[in-house]
Amino acid sequence: MRPFAIRPETFRFTLVLGLLAALPSLSIDISQPALLMMQQQLLAGEATVGLTISLFMVGFAVGQFGAGPLSDRHGRRPVLLIGLSLYTFAALGCAVADSAGELVAWRAIQGIAAGACAVLAFTMIRDLFEGDAARSKRAYVTVVFGLAPMLAPTIGAWVMHFYGWRPVHALLAVAGIALLAAVAAGLSESRGGMHTSKLPMRIAYLRVLADRRFVGLAAVNALSFGAMFAYIAGSPMVLMGSMSLSARHYGAIFALTAGALTMGAWVSGRCARHGIGPRGLLWVSLLLAAASAVALATLLAIDVRSMVLLLPLLMLNLFSRGLVAPNAQHMALEPMRDQAGTAAATVGVMQILTGAGASAIVANLMPRIGPSGMTMVMAVLAIASLLLWLWISRKAALDTAPLVDDTIA
């Protein structure tokens, strides 16, 4: 027994996993306010500095893709320790970078490490918990990492204001060191040796992708994530550009919608603790997401730009995403015990690819059709997610093989 062992059922365990899952969003959001200062001091172009975000996201996908199967073969703990060490080293590299090229390279490496840590946080939940306990833990971890978009930009702005952009990255290195110490001292291996997979990475992914039920549920989650990412990508142009809101007001609105997401995850956790099954919650949340997205698209299509009307719908939409994520992910991962890391990586990569696609479509649509480009993409993806879940549910009913038995899930 480790002297500083963190037991899986405790809040400290939830906090550590939530922070691990939050590393990607924390790393992006905390550095956003410093982008202009980095551009000026490193004498870089806007496109070059933008690569610090886009290549971080590429690394994030690559890190998940590799870490999941590796952790199935070698265990969660060693892969996590390597990931956190690499993350800390890359953050220090960002802090001392002498050129924009160096900064971009270190950010790509940091993204790989952050992706590895994030996917293992959710994989460890699958290792250690079953049924309602797993759903509840996953929801509360979502609550913790959902706080990152609310707090990180403010922290980054204050650090940049007083000390400059380099200490922002040094602060991420400190976070990496703290998490590395917590994992090294407190977390034991969550995957028992008898369940260690010896499959090559290619075979592991082929086996996971051959499960159509898993792929369908992962796609439901990914489409829902894409709808949310369309909002994240388009909201600065819509709210600050078309609607002329100040940066301060935009930050407040973004914090409120992020808070709604966190509240949805918290409600999901409470429902799981009271034995409310995932299928009913998924039906309700997907219906709310589709209805709110369609209402938003309709209002902007007829040029209604009142935040009194738009903000409640945005919050309802993000609240719904907070409900969707823990339940869709739980139903996808629950049967995947032997390849939990590979399956969790697949869920994560599908999210990133769908989010990137949604972001690109929004960026191309908005110059042509204006603010409604964002909400149209949100509505299409939300409806697609709902229709896919309808098809999966009907197919399961016809096969007389329920996806997850609500009495045990």
N, C-alpha and C positions, 0 to 999 in steps of 0.2 A: 504493500500500500504506500502510495506517495505521501509524504508528510503534508503537502499542500493540495491534496487531491480534491478535485471539484466533482461532486456527485452529479450524475446526469439529471436527477429530478429537481435540482436546486435552481434558484434564479440566477446564481452566478454562472452556471452552465449555459443557461439561455442567453445571458448577456455576452459571454465569450463567443458563442456561435453567431449571435446577432451582429457583433462587431466584425467577425470574420466575413459574414455575408455582406456587410456594409462596405468593405474595403473598396470595391470598384466605384460605387456611387460617391463614397466619401472622397476618394482620390480625384474624381472628376469635379465634383461640386465645390470642393474647398479651393481648387485652383482656378475656377472660372473667373472670380473677380480680379485675378492677377494677370490675365492673359494680355491685356493692353500694356501693362508695365513690362512684362517679359518681352513683348514685341519691340518696345522702345529701347530697352537696355541691351538686348541682344542684337539689335539692328536687323531684325528679321521681318519678312513680309507677313501679311495677315494669313495667307494660305499656309505658310510654313508653321506658324504658331498653331494654326488650326489642326495641323497634323499631330500635335501633342494629345489631342482628344481622339481623333479618328484612329490613329495607330494604337493608342491605349485600348480602344474598343476591339480592334483586331486582335491584339494580344490577349485581351480578356476572353475572347472566343477560343483562341488557340490553347490558353491555359486550362480552360474547362475540358476541352477535347482530349488533352493529354493526361491531365491529372486524374480524371475519373477512372479510366482503365488501369492506370498505374497503381492507384490506391486499391483497386480490386485484387491486384497481384501482390503488392508489397505492404499493404496496410495503410490506414488513413494517417496515422501519426507521423511516420517518416516523411511522407509526401507533404504533409502540412508543415512540418518543421523546415523542410527545404524551401517550400513556397514562401513562408514568412521571412526566412533569412534572405532569400532573393529579393523579396519586396522591400525589405529594409535597406539592403545594399543599393537597389535601384533608386529609392527615394533619396538617399544620400548623394547618389550620382546626379540626380536632377538638381539638388541644392547647390552643387559646385560646378555645374555645367558651364563651360566657357563659350559655347556657341549654341545656336538654335538646333543645329544638327545633332550635337551631343544630347541636348535636352530631349529631342524627339526619340532618339535611340533608347535612352534610359526610360522614357515613358512607355515605350513599347514593351520593354522587359518588365516594367512594373505592372503593366496590364496582364501579362502572362501569369505573373505571380499572384496578382489579385484574383484572377479567374480561378486559379487552382485552389486558393483558400475559400472562395465563395462556394464553389461546387461541393467541397468537402464538408462544409458546415451542414448542408442539407442532406448529404450522404450519411453523416453520422447520426442524424435523427432517424433515418431509416434503419440503421444498424441497431439502435438502442431502444426504439419504441415501436409499439404496434397499435393499430386501430385508433381509437379516440385519443389516446395519449400521444400518438405520433402527430395526429392532426392538430391537437392543441399546442404541442411544442413547436411545430412548424409555424403555426399562426403567431405565437408569441415571439419567435425569432424574427418573423416578418415585421412585427411591431417595432422591435429594436432597430433593425436596419432601415425601417421606414422613417425613422427620425433623422437620418443622415441628410436628406434633401432639405429638411427644415433648418438644421443647425449649421451644416457645413459652409454654405455661402457666407453666412454672417461671420463665422469664425475666420474664414479665409480673408474676408474684407477687413476685419479688424487687425489681423496679423500683418497683412500687406500695408495697411495704413500706417502702422507704427514702425514696422521693421523692414518692409520690402517683400519681394516675391520669393527670395531664396528661403527665408525662414518658414514659409508656407510648406515647402517640400521637406524641410528639416522636421517640421511638426509631424508630417506623415511618417518619417523615419522613426520618430519617438513612438508613434502609435504602433508601428511594426515591431519595435523592440519590446514594448509592453505586452503585445499579444504573443510574441514569441516566448517571453518569459512565462506567461500564463499557461500556454499550451505545454511547454517543456516541464513545468512544475506541477501542473494540475490535471492535465488530460491524459488518460490512458488510451491504449489502442481500443477502438470501438468494434473492430471487426475480428471475431474469433478466428484462430488459425484454421479450424475445420471448414470455414466458409471462404477461405482464400481461393480466388479464381486463378487458374493457370492458363486461361485462354489468351492467345495472342490478341493484340488490340483490334485487328481487323475482324477476327472471328467474334470477339465480344460485341462489337458494334453491329455486325450482321445479325447476331442472335437477338439483340435488343430490338433492332429495326424490323425483324421478322414478326414481332408481336404487334398485330394490327390494332389491338385494343390500346396498347401503350402508346403507339404512334398517334392514334386518334385523340386520346386525352392530352398528350403533349402538344398536339396541334391546337386543341381548344385553348389551352393555357397560352400558347405562343400568339395566337390571334388576339386574345384579350390583351396580352402584353403589347402587341403592336398598336392596338387602339390607344393604349396609354402613352406609348412612345410617340405617336403622332401628335398628341397634346404637348408632350415635353419638347418635341422638335419645333412645333409651330407656334407655341404660345408666346415666345418673345416677339415674333413678327406680328402676331395678331394683337396682343395686348399693348405692347409698347409701340409698335409700328402703326397699324391701322387704327387702333383705339387711343393712341397718344397717352397711355398711362406712363407715369414716371417709373424709374427703376425701383424706387422704394415701394410704390404701390404694387408693381409687378411682383416684387419679392414677397410682399404680404399675401398676395393672392396665391402664389406658388406654394407658400407655406401652408395656407389653408387647405389647398387641394392635397398636398402631401399628408397633412393631418387627417384628412378624410380617408385616404388610403390606409393609414395606420389604424384609424378607428375601425375600418372594415375588417382588418386582420384581427384586431382585438375581439370584435364581435364573433368572428369565426372561432377563435380560441375558446370563448365562453360557451358557444353553442356545442363545440366538441366536448367540453367538460361536462355538459349536461346531456350528452348522448344524442344530440340532434345529428342525423346522418348527413354525409357529404352530398348525396345526390339532390336532396331538396334544397340545400343551400346553393348548390351550383345552378339549379334551375332559376331560383329567385335572383341570384346575382347577375346571371347572364341576361335575363329579361330586363332587369333594371339598367344594365349597361347599354343594351341595345336601345331601349326607350329613351334614355337620357341623351345618347349620342344622336339619335334621329331628331330629337327636339332641338338640340344645339345646331345641327346642320340646317334644320328648317328656319330657325331664327336668323342665323347669319345669311342664309340664302335670300331672305326677304329684307336684309339689311337692318335687322334689329340688333343693336350693339349696347344694350343696357346691361351693366354688370349686375344690376338688381335681379335680372332674369337669368343671365348667363352663369353667374357664380354658383347658385344652388345646383344647377344642372351639372356643372363641372365637378362639384364636390360629390354629388350623387354618383357620377360616373367613376370617379376615383375610389369612392367608398366601395362600389361594386367590385372593382379590381382587387381591393383588399380582401374581399370575400372569395373571389374566384381563385386566386393564386394558391392558398393553402389547400383548398379542397381538390382542385384539378391536379395539382402536383401530388397530393397524397394518393389519389385514386390511380394515378399513373405509376407511382413508385412502389406502392404497397406490395404488388406481386413480384417485384424485382429484387429479391433478397440477394441472390447469388451474383448479380451484376449491378448492384445498387449504384456504384460509382459511375459505371458506364451509362446507366440509365439517367442518373441525375445530370451527367455531362450533356447527354442528348437533349434533355429538357432545357438546360441552360443555353446551349448553342442554338437550338430552334428559336428560343426567345430573342437572342441577339440578332440572328439573321432576319427575323420578322420585324424587329424594331428598326434595324438598319434599312430594310426595304420600305417600311412605313415612313421613315424620316426622309428618304430620297424622294418618295412620291409626293410628300407634302411640299418639299423644297421645289419640285418641278411644277406642281399645280398652283401654288399660291401666286406666283407672278402672272399666271393666266386668268385665274378666276377669283383671286383675292382671298380674304380670311376664311370663306366657306370651304376652301381647299383642305384646311386642317380638319374641320368637323366632318366633311364628307368622308375622308379616309377613316376617321374614328368610327363613323356610322357603318361603313362597309365592313370593316374588320369586326366590329362588335356583332353585327348581324351574322357574319360568316361564322363566328365562334358559336353563336347560339344555334344556328342551323346544323353545324357539325355535331354539337352535343345532342341535338334532337335525333340526328341520324344514328349516332352511337347508341343512344338509349333505346331507340326502336329496334335496332339490330340485336342488342342484348336481350330485349324482350322476346324477339322472334326465336333467338337461339336458346331461350329459357336458361340463360347463364348470366346472372347479374354481375355487373362490373365489380362492385364491392358490396358485400352484405352489410346493410346499415346496422344490423344488430351487433356486429363485431367491429365495424369500422367507424 
